[in-house]
Amino acid sequence: MSTRRIPAFEAVKAISDRRGDAVAVATMVPNRYWRQVSRRPELDLPIVGGMGKASSVALGIALACPDRRVIVLDGDGSLLMNLGTLVTIGGQRPGNLVHFVFEDGVYRTTGGQPVPGSGTFDLAEIANGAGFRRSYVFDDLEDFVGELPGVMDAAGPVFVCLKVTSAGDAPPPGMGSTRDAMRRLRETLAGDQ
């Protein structure tokens, strides 16, 4: 098992740089970082207080807006709280969905408690088994940045497990308002019709 890790904030910046006009649904720590780098807040939907639900919300948006790329910024602990969503996504096969999971092995937002079973499961293999078209694992920033254009352009659903570290890299507190973001996103998507 590799001990290399990508700085979480650097991974988020790389995704933001390749985002284009994709809707971004983010939860927990990835959301805190995302708010610092996003240049399209009108297309951002933070899932605040709904740990484990970002992928389900993103699936709904992807199905409702099949001509727009939808990205999920999820945490490993968060995904494990709603692991069945991978089967639902795999069954629906949205070609426009890219699910990024930031795997650091801890519940960072609640104090750094270890994720149960951390290091004993392979999220990318679970996504493969659930029916995702492609799954990737990255533990090196340069490799990730080099492959990211192809990942973002691939037919989905696509699953990307990022082996990250966010220790010493803590974002500022506060995750934003889901209600305000939903209003902005609804207005933006309605304007694109």
C-alpha positions, 0 to 999 in steps of 0.5 A: 500500500502506498504511503504517498498522498496528495495535498487536498487543497492542491487537488481541489485547485486542480479540479477547479482549473479544469471545471469549465461550466460543470456544476460542483456538489461538494461536502465537508472538507472538500467544500471548504477548500472549494469555496476558496478556489471556485470561480463559478459560485453560481454553479456550486452546491455545498451540501452542509449538514448532509454528510453522505448525501452529496453524491445522491444530490449530484446524481439528481442534477446529472439526470436532470441536466444531461448536457452539463457535466456534474462533479462531486467533491466527497470525503471517504467518511461521507461516502461510507455513510451512504455507500449504496449511492454507488450502486444507484449511480452505477445503475443509472449510468449518468454519462456526465457525472464525475465523483471525486472522493478525498480519501484521508482515512479520518472524519476531518470535520468532526475532529479527525476520528479514524474512518472505520476500516480505513486501509482495508477497503478499495473505494475504486474497486467498489465503484467498479463493482457498482457499475461505474464506467471508469475508476481511478486512484491517484496518490501523486499530484503530478500524475493526477494533474496530468490525467485530469483532462482525460478524467473530466472528458471521459463518459461517466459515471467516473469515480476518482479516489484521491489519496490525500492529506489535509493535516496542517492544511485546514481550511477556514471554518464555515461551509456556506449555506446550502439554501442560498446555493440552491437558489443561485444554482436554480437561477443559473440553470434556469437561465441556461434553458 
